[in-house]
Amino acid sequence: QHHLYDTNHEAIILPTDIYFVSFLLSNIFISSHTLLLTHTTQMGLTSAIFMASSTSLIKPPFTTFSPNLQIHKICSLSVNSGWRSSTKCRRLCCSQVRIEYGTDEEACELVNGVEVSIGEGTDTVAAYLLTAVKNNNGTGILLLSDIFGFEDSATRDFAYRIACNGYNVLLPDLFNGDPWQKERSMALFEPWLATHTQTARTNIAASIKWMVDEFVAAGISNKLGIVGFCFGGGKVIDVLAEDSDDRFGIGVSFYGTRIQPFVAAKIKVPVLYITGDDDPLCSVKVLEDIERDNECGSKLVVFKGRGHGFVHRPASNEEDKDAEEAFMIMRNWLHNGLVAEK
């Protein structure tokens, strides 16, 4: 058994099957905090809630974050003994959060997951910030969600996997707490999209400014990367086309929707496009034309027989294999364009 101590020096006993959680906590300096640990006989530690100031929660290289940045961390932990791949690696996934056995990452990372509030007053944008605890490469990635929003578990899982490779990932709420709901009638979709597109644009701009202020200005990252799915994948193109200040060094668009070739023609950095040839929402022909006309080294990868959302929402074992391959392609793309270039 392992022990943690609260501010009253009362021991909290942790079961041995999650011994590494105590290691994680021992590497986080918590002040003005509330710590709640609950225990069940079946799973051991199942939830941990942390609330802390930014100066105490974030480890280097984020010691220069603004002192007034509002940060708190809410994580639920469970044990999953299933195997995802042949590589044996234990990881802490701060999406809901869950501990998984088996991941394809070459070097398994512990990841800090925190909720942040960007901006002030009524213009505040909620977001998740996931940072690699060790082997942090000092590079910031802006991840733009699909229409189901930043709290969707599939998107947060993907954000975690990026962070697990050494990155610092910001996943903002694009829709001010009102993402599209699957149970809604499709007759309402276009009106919903019309009212939420400008909201997303505003929140993306605020998120970029925050990343520039906190990452670039502090010397943490000279260039940022941007990744998006579906709706977010289309917004990747819009953001890069309007990036007159050269804040982003590279982009990844997974089956981006409503991509306009004349907009993509304005992009001055390499973009990786990943889609399936059976995706009615992302035209392969349009992407082929964009890749052909781009002079910045962009790349198109098309997976045969795959439809919309297969990378972050694989629906079968076959899709899962292609999703893993797509993730590896993205990982190498980000590394070569952002980390190796440093």
ABEGO torsion letter per residue (X at the ends): XBBBBBAAGBBBBBBAAAAAAAAAAAABBBBGBBBBBBBBAAAEBABBBBBBBAAAABBOAAAABBAABBBBBBBBBBBBABBABABBBBBBBAAOBBBBBEBABABBBBBBBBBBBBEBEAABBBBBBBBBABGBAGBBBBBBBBAAEAABAAAAAAAAAAAAAGBBBBBBBAAGGBBBBAABBAAAAAAAAAAAAAAAAAAAAAAAAAAAAAAAAAGABABBBBBBBEAAAAAAAAAAAABAAGABABBBBBGBBGBBAAAAAABABBBBBBBBAABAABBAAAAAAAAAABAAGBBBBBBBGBBBGAAABBABAAAAAAAAAAAAAAAAAAAAAAAAAX
